[in-house]
Amino acid sequence: MKKITFLIAALTLISTTATFAQSKKQRQLILDAQKAQKTLLDSDQGLQQFFDDSAGYVIFPNVGKGGLFIGGASGRGIVYKDGEAIGMAGLKKLNFGLQAGGQAIIEVIFFETEVDLDRFKEGDMQFSAEASAVAVKSGVSVNAKYKDGVAVFALPKAGLMADASVGGQRFTYEDF
């Protein structure tokens, strides 16, 4: 009986610790996403209209990219609906072609309609790795438009990368 009680107590402690660690990770990612949103808006105030009018958006506060002929990128982000965090997202990219270097960027994807947001959450959204990303700089968002229900903006944080490659990106989503 003592062994069973000890085992139950140990399993409870382990699961509580894992839950707390995950929650701490989520909280840090949310804070990073909030800072990234502020940085994006400081770079181009016109993005505020996208934040206000979109059905939802996902902010990847730190996407790491790198490559030499074959390249890739990955990052974790927070998904928002009506300005409220609803889940976490993962981003993975794979590229082939002329490329060299490494870079860290902030990436935000806006969803034009609820259907577009749902497609993202269901894992039905993938698109060319760099084809639809608009580099954030003051005033660029004024003429930016949705394409196939999404508008993607990227803001370099550090590093330098030359890229003329072909590839794609894939996303994952999990509710809080």
Disulfide bonds with the S-S distance in Angstrom:
none
